Amino acid sequence: MSNITEKEVEHIAGLARIKLTEKEKDKMTKELGAILGYIDKLKEVNTEGVEPIAHITGLTDVFRNDDNPRESDPENIKRLLKQAPGEKDGYVKVKSVFED
């Protein structure tokens, strides 16, 4: 089991913007410590010569296009902006999600 302090758990909870009771802090300290301990154990596995893979099926996304920039159809842009909640300088204008 890896060591993680209650102070680190409080910091992580703050980043996630969640409040934890003292009982929850204790529980999270133990659980996160166990998870980190398991990760440490996985780091011990010899993976030399093993190719990284994302999945084992070998399937590819047949609908994905090349990631090359291209011009948008002006008519599509006009239709999109008509449906948007607001528009400014040719961009969709939305309500701010950040606090000052």
N, C-alpha and C positions, 0 to 999 in steps of 0.2 A: 504494500500500500504506500503510495506516494504521500509525502507530507504537504498539506495545504493548510494555511492558517485561517482562522475565523476572520481575521482582518482582510485576507484576500477574497474570501467569500463575500464579505460586505462590499468590497470594491466591485466585484463582478455583479452583484445584485444592483449596485448603484448604476453601473453601465447599462444594465438591462432595465433600469427604472422600475425595479420591484422592491417591495418592502418585505423583509423577513422577520419573523418573530425569533426570539432567542432559541426556541426549540427547533425552528426551521433552519436557522444558521448552523446549529449543531448537526442536524441531519444532513444538510448540504455539504458541510465540511467532510463528513464521513463518506458520503456518496461520491463527491468529486475526487476525494483522495483515492477511493477504490478505482474510479475510472482512470485517473492518471497512473495509478499503479499498473493497471491492465495495459495501458499504452506503453509504459516502460518495459513490460514483459514482451510486448509485440516487437519492440525495437531490438530485442535480443535475437530475433529470428534471422537466420542467414538468408538474405534475398539476392545474393550475388548471382548474376546470370539469369535472373528472372525478369522477363520483360514486363513493364507496367501495362496494365490493361484497365479499361473503363468498364467493360462487360465481356462476357464470354461468348455471346452469340455471333459476333462478327457482322451484325447487321449495321447498315449505315442509314442515315436520314436521307431518303431520296427526294425530299421536298426542300432541303436546304440549298440555298444559292451560295455562290461565292460571296465572300465578305468584301465586295468592292463597292465603293460609293457610286451612285448613279443619280441622275436628275429625276426628280419626282414629276409626275404628270400634273400640270397646273390645274386642270379640271378636278382632279382628285383632291388637291389641296383646298380648292374653293368649297367643294362638297363637305370636306372634313370641318373646315372652319365654320360653315353654316350650322353644323350640328354641335359645335363646341359650346360650353357654357359662356365663353368670352373669347375675344381675339384682340391681339395687339401686335402690330407690325408683322403680320403674317404668321404669328405663332399662337398656339392655343393658350389662353390665359386661364389659370386656375387659382383657387384660393391658396394662400400661403399655408404651408404645413409646419413651418418653423416659427418658434416664438422669438421675440426680440431679445 
